[in-house]
Amino acid sequence: MRSGAPVRIRGLAAVYIALAAFAIGCGGGGTAGGSDTSDEDAATTSAPQPRERLPETVQTLGIDATEYAFEIDPDELEGLEAGWTRLEFDNVGQEPHQVMFARIKDGVDMAELAAAGANDSSGAGAIEFVDMIGGVSYIGPGQQTTALVDLTEGPVLAMCYVPDRNGVAHALLGMSTTLTVAGGSASPDPAGADGAGEEVLGTFELAEDGYQVPDPLDAGWYKVENTDTALHELSLLELGATVDEAEAGLLVEDLAANRTPEVELEAVGGMGAISPGYEGYLHLDLEDGDYLAVDFMPDPGEPRPHMLDGYWALFSTGDA
């Protein structure tokens, strides 16, 4: 995988992809007289470590998105169980959509939360009242994607903060709902058993220095974890043409301003916003090509999205 990946270093777009490798090897040293290597000095290698596997899910949510509402099966008001939940997200609308989940922090007054989020398409005003626990970043019309999110007990908001052509977040147009999540006492979900225990092929780390993108990116499941102290999102966009870092920077500026970029982009999903210390799982099957990962999320009270501070990355899959 080729990468020219500018990442979040305040005031600077820098190339960054973290690659980790570990090899153990020692050459057998002969004696002064040139004798053969002893058994104790023979080269050794470490045993391969087993891959992480997907956690068992307690339920599956089918979510259809349209303008401007979610249709959720089973009904979100009938009560869901806390625990790992498989999301099967289908955009049946004519605009891009996402679904992000937010746990309302203990002691938060709902009227205060509603007032903080009113008329704020950036979401910056309401962030301090919730923990973002993941979901699915936005996909285009007619697309589907799958993810796992760990639903917490209590009221959980589901919302779409993709803006319309006028820059108004879909959540402010009615595309939000509240899930009723009971304590985690459910048995594993038989409907999701086909995915339980599958190998996790790698991890997207949302780190202080930016995205750490696994290499290679074969089709399968990936973990997404936020190890930074700030809220982040992993939004994946397929590029219609190869761009350099300067051109990608212009794309980022257009995206942040809700302008149509000169280079064609296709939203192919990713992981919705995750607060520090949270994690989720994402199924990817990316075509060979060039991609841009961006973070649309702001800091509390600051509408400026993180991508304008360098939290974005270029990467490629296959032979691109």
Buried (B, 14 or more C-beta within 10 A) or exposed (E): BBBBBBBBBEEEBEEBBBEEEEEEEEEEEEEEEEEEBEEEEEEEEEEEEEEBEBBBBBBBBBBBBBBBBBBBEEEBEEEBBBBBBBBBBBBBBEBBBBBBBBBBEEEBEEEEBEEBBEEBBBBBBBBEBBBBBBBBBBBBBEBEBBBBBBBBBBBBBBBBBBBBEEEBBBBBBEBBBBBBBEEBEBEBBEEBEEBBEBEBBBBBBBBEBBBBBBBEBEEBBBBBBBBBEBBBBBBBBBBBEBBEBEBBBEBBEBBBEEEEBEBEBBBBBBBBBBBBEBBBBBBBEBEEBBBBBBBBBBBBEEEEBBBBBBBBBBBBBEEB
